[in-house]
């Protein structure tokens, strides 16, 4: 028998003896061990057994990567009357011998030279990437702890980068929304609708925009009602107009401009919206003599009695009623007006609150108080019917 055969035989015997010892220990543990819980760990083979494990599986070629299972047993643990293989970390390989370290270091150097040579020839990044992965794997095998630390640090950096990216995207989104608000919310080219739960106000504006009902106008607080939005208003107006005529009222129209003196006589009446009135003070424009301001209000064209752009028409209508009502035979007098009014709003919302808006206002005159109250109750019922039957809005 050759010396190599004798070595292989001796090493094999050592390995067989070690396996036999392990089996015997397992048999003893299965038979019952005093003291509750006993753990048996076979942490690593002896140098002779380590050599035997490689010779049992055949001669290992130089530089080949050896499986951790070939150089170490997994620990055994006795618990609950049974021998079980304990969990071990698959990411922690056994320590390398000096010979193995030299082999890995040599492989690292060769792989690094190969990568540099490829880069020098201008190779594509996709061609270099697999070699880089192999190089990192070799370095991890040489120093597992450092590789684990680098991996952990890389994961932490990736998590931080994702958090920073998310925060940056949120900031950009906030800036974009703020910019849109400053520009009057002009995002008519977008079909995106903000979720209602996220921002109720923005959701409302997005629905109006996406449905093509209205848009912001160049005049602050005023909107442009588009054809689709106007068709909805026409439907409401036609339904209500027919009901108002059934009630006995007739349509009329009164001036948009109301003398300030009219409102002054009804100071208590207009007190609620006096701060919202738009006032016309001049009846003519002229060129700025200095040429700096373009057109200016002509100082010589100032009105003696400034005009108020209609916030409501009571004062104007009742000024006409006193001319139309001569005796009790002219009562009841019922007049309705479909018109636009102006109330200077600080915060506006399309269709809900704008500086200029469309409305109807009905005005009646009666011979007695009971007649006026009955007429008011009757119209309230008609308004309620419009809300419930046409608009599907419940009325309290």
RAWO-V136915 format. One record per residue. N is the residue number from 1. RES is the residue in one small letter. PSI is psi as a letter, one per 20 degrees, with the letter a starting at -180 (999 if undefined). OMEGA is omega in whole degrees, 0 to 359 (999 if undefined). Layout:
n:N res:RES psi:PSI omega:OMEGA
n:N res:RES psi:PSI omega:OMEGA
//
This chain:
n:1 res:x psi:p omega:181
n:2 res:x psi:r omega:180
n:3 res:x psi:h omega:180
n:4 res:x psi:h omega:178
n:5 res:x psi:g omega:178
n:6 res:x psi:g omega:179
n:7 res:x psi:g omega:183
n:8 res:x psi:h omega:179
n:9 res:x psi:g omega:179
n:10 res:x psi:g omega:180
n:11 res:x psi:g omega:180
n:12 res:x psi:g omega:179
n:13 res:x psi:g omega:179
n:14 res:x psi:g omega:180
n:15 res:x psi:g omega:180
n:16 res:x psi:g omega:178
n:17 res:x psi:g omega:181
n:18 res:x psi:g omega:177
n:19 res:x psi:h omega:179
n:20 res:x psi:g omega:179
n:21 res:x psi:g omega:180
n:22 res:x psi:g omega:179
n:23 res:x psi:g omega:179
n:24 res:x psi:g omega:179
n:25 res:x psi:g omega:179
n:26 res:x psi:h omega:180
n:27 res:x psi:g omega:179
n:28 res:x psi:g omega:182
n:29 res:x psi:h omega:178
n:30 res:x psi:h omega:179
n:31 res:x psi:i omega:179
n:32 res:x psi:p omega:179
n:33 res:x psi:p omega:180
n:34 res:x psi:q omega:175
n:35 res:x psi:k omega:169
n:36 res:x psi:f omega:187
n:37 res:x psi:p omega:180
n:38 res:x psi:p omega:179
n:39 res:x psi:p omega:178
n:40 res:x psi:o omega:181
n:41 res:x psi:p omega:170
n:42 res:x psi:n omega:191
n:43 res:x psi:g omega:181
n:44 res:x psi:q omega:179
n:45 res:x psi:q omega:173
n:46 res:x psi:r omega:179
n:47 res:x psi:g omega:181
n:48 res:x psi:g omega:181
n:49 res:x psi:h omega:178
n:50 res:x psi:g omega:177
n:51 res:x psi:h omega:181
n:52 res:x psi:h omega:183
n:53 res:x psi:h omega:179
n:54 res:x psi:h omega:182
n:55 res:x psi:h omega:178
n:56 res:x psi:h omega:182
n:57 res:x psi:j omega:180
n:58 res:x psi:r omega:181
n:59 res:x psi:p omega:180
n:60 res:x psi:p omega:179
n:61 res:x psi:q omega:181
n:62 res:x psi:p omega:176
n:63 res:x psi:i omega:181
n:64 res:x psi:q omega:179
n:65 res:x psi:p omega:184
n:66 res:x psi:p omega:179
n:67 res:x psi:q omega:177
n:68 res:x psi:h omega:181
n:69 res:x psi:i omega:181
n:70 res:x psi:i omega:184
n:71 res:x psi:i omega:180
n:72 res:x psi:q omega:173
n:73 res:x psi:q omega:172
n:74 res:x psi:q omega:182
n:75 res:x psi:q omega:176
n:76 res:x psi:q omega:181
n:77 res:x psi:p omega:178
n:78 res:x psi:p omega:179
n:79 res:x psi:p omega:178
n:80 res:x psi:k omega:176
n:81 res:x psi:j omega:180
n:82 res:x psi:q omega:179
n:83 res:x psi:p omega:182
n:84 res:x psi:q omega:177
n:85 res:x psi:p omega:183
n:86 res:x psi:q omega:179
n:87 res:x psi:p omega:176
n:88 res:x psi:q omega:180
n:89 res:x psi:o omega:181
n:90 res:x psi:i omega:183
n:91 res:x psi:i omega:181
n:92 res:x psi:n omega:180
n:93 res:x psi:r omega:180
n:94 res:x psi:r omega:180
n:95 res:x psi:q omega:180
n:96 res:x psi:q omega:173
n:97 res:x psi:r omega:179
n:98 res:x psi:h omega:180
n:99 res:x psi:g omega:179
n:100 res:x psi:h omega:178
n:101 res:x psi:g omega:180
n:102 res:x psi:h omega:179
n:103 res:x psi:g omega:181
n:104 res:x psi:g omega:179
n:105 res:x psi:h omega:178
n:106 res:x psi:g omega:179
n:107 res:x psi:h omega:178
n:108 res:x psi:g omega:180
n:109 res:x psi:g omega:180
n:110 res:x psi:g omega:181
n:111 res:x psi:h omega:178
n:112 res:x psi:g omega:178
n:113 res:x psi:h omega:180
n:114 res:x psi:g omega:180
n:115 res:x psi:g omega:180
n:116 res:x psi:h omega:179
n:117 res:x psi:g omega:178
n:118 res:x psi:g omega:179
n:119 res:x psi:h omega:180
n:120 res:x psi:h omega:180
n:121 res:x psi:j omega:179
n:122 res:x psi:k omega:181
n:123 res:x psi:q omega:180
n:124 res:x psi:q omega:182
n:125 res:x psi:h omega:181
n:126 res:x psi:h omega:179
n:127 res:x psi:h omega:182
n:128 res:x psi:h omega:187
n:129 res:x psi:g omega:180
n:130 res:x psi:h omega:179
n:131 res:x psi:h omega:178
n:132 res:x psi:g omega:178
n:133 res:x psi:g omega:178
n:134 res:x psi:h omega:178
n:135 res:x psi:g omega:179
n:136 res:x psi:h omega:178
n:137 res:x psi:h omega:178
n:138 res:x psi:g omega:179
n:139 res:x psi:h omega:178
n:140 res:x psi:h omega:178
n:141 res:x psi:h omega:181
n:142 res:x psi:h omega:181
n:143 res:x psi:n omega:184
n:144 res:x psi:h omega:183
n:145 res:x psi:g omega:179
n:146 res:x psi:h omega:179
n:147 res:x psi:g omega:179
n:148 res:x psi:g omega:179
n:149 res:x psi:g omega:179
n:150 res:x psi:g omega:179
n:151 res:x psi:g omega:179
n:152 res:x psi:g omega:179
n:153 res:x psi:h omega:179
n:154 res:x psi:g omega:179
n:155 res:x psi:g omega:178
n:156 res:x psi:g omega:179
n:157 res:x psi:g omega:178
n:158 res:x psi:g omega:179
n:159 res:x psi:g omega:178
n:160 res:x psi:g omega:179
n:161 res:x psi:h omega:178
n:162 res:x psi:g omega:178
n:163 res:x psi:g omega:178
n:164 res:x psi:g omega:180
n:165 res:x psi:g omega:179
n:166 res:x psi:g omega:179
n:167 res:x psi:g omega:179
n:168 res:x psi:g omega:178
n:169 res:x psi:h omega:179
n:170 res:x psi:g omega:179
n:171 res:x psi:g omega:179
n:172 res:x psi:h omega:178
n:173 res:x psi:g omega:178
n:174 res:x psi:g omega:179
n:175 res:x psi:g omega:180
n:176 res:x psi:g omega:178
n:177 res:x psi:g omega:179
n:178 res:x psi:g omega:179
n:179 res:x psi:g omega:179
n:180 res:x psi:h omega:178
n:181 res:x psi:g omega:179
n:182 res:x psi:h omega:180
n:183 res:x psi:j omega:179
n:184 res:x psi:j omega:178
n:185 res:x psi:k omega:183
n:186 res:x psi:n omega:175
n:187 res:x psi:l omega:187
n:188 res:x psi:i omega:181
n:189 res:x psi:i omega:184
n:190 res:x psi:q omega:176
n:191 res:x psi:j omega:182
n:192 res:x psi:p omega:177
n:193 res:x psi:o omega:179
n:194 res:x psi:p omega:177
n:195 res:x psi:p omega:183
n:196 res:x psi:h omega:181
n:197 res:x psi:h omega:182
n:198 res:x psi:g omega:182
n:199 res:x psi:o omega:186
n:200 res:x psi:g omega:182
n:201 res:x psi:g omega:180
n:202 res:x psi:h omega:177
n:203 res:x psi:g omega:180
n:204 res:x psi:g omega:180
n:205 res:x psi:h omega:181
n:206 res:x psi:h omega:179
n:207 res:x psi:g omega:179
n:208 res:x psi:g omega:181
n:209 res:x psi:g omega:183
n:210 res:x psi:h omega:179
n:211 res:x psi:i omega:179
n:212 res:x psi:k omega:181
n:213 res:x psi:g omega:184
n:214 res:x psi:r omega:176
n:215 res:x psi:q omega:175
n:216 res:x psi:q omega:179
n:217 res:x psi:r omega:177
n:218 res:x psi:i omega:180
n:219 res:x psi:p omega:183
n:220 res:x psi:p omega:176
n:221 res:x psi:i omega:180
n:222 res:x psi:q omega:181
n:223 res:x psi:q omega:173
n:224 res:x psi:o omega:179
n:225 res:x psi:o omega:182
n:226 res:x psi:r omega:185
n:227 res:x psi:g omega:181
n:228 res:x psi:g omega:177
n:229 res:x psi:h omega:180
n:230 res:x psi:h omega:179
n:231 res:x psi:h omega:177
n:232 res:x psi:g omega:178
n:233 res:x psi:g omega:178
n:234 res:x psi:h omega:180
n:235 res:x psi:g omega:179
n:236 res:x psi:g omega:182
n:237 res:x psi:g omega:181
n:238 res:x psi:g omega:179
n:239 res:x psi:g omega:183
n:240 res:x psi:h omega:180
n:241 res:x psi:g omega:178
n:242 res:x psi:h omega:179
n:243 res:x psi:h omega:180
n:244 res:x psi:h omega:179
n:245 res:x psi:h omega:175
n:246 res:x psi:h omega:179
n:247 res:x psi:i omega:177
n:248 res:x psi:j omega:180
n:249 res:x psi:q omega:178
n:250 res:x psi:q omega:180
n:251 res:x psi:q omega:176
n:252 res:x psi:r omega:178
n:253 res:x psi:p omega:183
n:254 res:x psi:q omega:187
n:255 res:x psi:q omega:176
n:256 res:x psi:h omega:183
n:257 res:x psi:p omega:182
n:258 res:x psi:p omega:179
n:259 res:x psi:q omega:179
n:260 res:x psi:h omega:181
n:261 res:x psi:h omega:178
n:262 res:x psi:g omega:180
n:263 res:x psi:h omega:180
n:264 res:x psi:h omega:179
n:265 res:x psi:h omega:181
n:266 res:x psi:l omega:185
n:267 res:x psi:g omega:181
n:268 res:x psi:h omega:182
n:269 res:x psi:g omega:185
n:270 res:x psi:j omega:184
n:271 res:x psi:h omega:183
n:272 res:x psi:h omega:181
n:273 res:x psi:k omega:179
n:274 res:x psi:h omega:181
n:275 res:x psi:i omega:182
n:276 res:x psi:j omega:184
n:277 res:x psi:p omega:173
n:278 res:x psi:p omega:189
n:279 res:x psi:p omega:174
n:280 res:x psi:o omega:185
n:281 res:x psi:i omega:182
n:282 res:x psi:q omega:180
n:283 res:x psi:j omega:181
n:284 res:x psi:q omega:174
n:285 res:x psi:q omega:176
n:286 res:x psi:r omega:180
n:287 res:x psi:q omega:178
n:288 res:x psi:p omega:181
n:289 res:x psi:h omega:181
n:290 res:x psi:i omega:181
n:291 res:x psi:j omega:183
n:292 res:x psi:h omega:187
n:293 res:x psi:j omega:181
n:294 res:x psi:d omega:178
n:295 res:x psi:q omega:177
n:296 res:x psi:r omega:174
n:297 res:x psi:p omega:182
n:298 res:x psi:o omega:181
n:299 res:x psi:h omega:182
n:300 res:x psi:i omega:183
n:301 res:x psi:k omega:179
n:302 res:x psi:p omega:181
n:303 res:x psi:q omega:177
n:304 res:x psi:g omega:177
n:305 res:x psi:n omega:182
n:306 res:x psi:q omega:181
n:307 res:x psi:p omega:179
n:308 res:x psi:p omega:174
n:309 res:x psi:p omega:191
n:310 res:x psi:o omega:170
n:311 res:x psi:h omega:174
n:312 res:x psi:r omega:190
n:313 res:x psi:j omega:183
n:314 res:x psi:g omega:186
n:315 res:x psi:h omega:179
n:316 res:x psi:g omega:182
n:317 res:x psi:g omega:181
n:318 res:x psi:h omega:172
n:319 res:x psi:h omega:178
n:320 res:x psi:h omega:181
n:321 res:x psi:h omega:183
n:322 res:x psi:i omega:175
n:323 res:x psi:h omega:185
n:324 res:x psi:h omega:183
n:325 res:x psi:o omega:180
n:326 res:x psi:h omega:180
n:327 res:x psi:a omega:181
n:328 res:x psi:i omega:179
n:329 res:x psi:h omega:180
n:330 res:x psi:j omega:181
n:331 res:x psi:q omega:353
n:332 res:x psi:q omega:177
n:333 res:x psi:o omega:184
n:334 res:x psi:o omega:182
n:335 res:x psi:p omega:177
n:336 res:x psi:q omega:178
n:337 res:x psi:p omega:169
n:338 res:x psi:p omega:186
n:339 res:x psi:r omega:171
n:340 res:x psi:q omega:179
n:341 res:x psi:r omega:182
n:342 res:x psi:p omega:173
n:343 res:x psi:o omega:189
n:344 res:x psi:o omega:183
n:345 res:x psi:q omega:177
n:346 res:x psi:g omega:180
n:347 res:x psi:p omega:186
n:348 res:x psi:q omega:178
n:349 res:x psi:p omega:183
n:350 res:x psi:p omega:178
n:351 res:x psi:i omega:180
n:352 res:x psi:g omega:181
n:353 res:x psi:o omega:176
n:354 res:x psi:r omega:181
n:355 res:x psi:g omega:174
n:356 res:x psi:p omega:179
n:357 res:x psi:q omega:179
n:358 res:x psi:q omega:178
n:359 res:x psi:r omega:171
n:360 res:x psi:q omega:176
n:361 res:x psi:p omega:180
n:362 res:x psi:p omega:180
n:363 res:x psi:p omega:182
n:364 res:x psi:q omega:175
n:365 res:x psi:p omega:186
n:366 res:x psi:r omega:181
n:367 res:x psi:h omega:181
n:368 res:x psi:r omega:183
n:369 res:x psi:g omega:182
n:370 res:x psi:h omega:179
n:371 res:x psi:h omega:180
n:372 res:x psi:g omega:180
n:373 res:x psi:g omega:179
n:374 res:x psi:g omega:180
n:375 res:x psi:g omega:180
n:376 res:x psi:g omega:179
n:377 res:x psi:h omega:179
n:378 res:x psi:g omega:180
n:379 res:x psi:h omega:176
n:380 res:x psi:h omega:177
n:381 res:x psi:h omega:179
n:382 res:x psi:h omega:176
n:383 res:x psi:g omega:180
n:384 res:x psi:h omega:179
n:385 res:x psi:h omega:178
n:386 res:x psi:g omega:182
n:387 res:x psi:g omega:184
n:388 res:x psi:g omega:188
n:389 res:x psi:h omega:182
n:390 res:x psi:g omega:186
n:391 res:x psi:i omega:181
n:392 res:x psi:k omega:178
n:393 res:x psi:p omega:180
n:394 res:x psi:q omega:181
n:395 res:x psi:p omega:181
n:396 res:x psi:999 omega:999
//
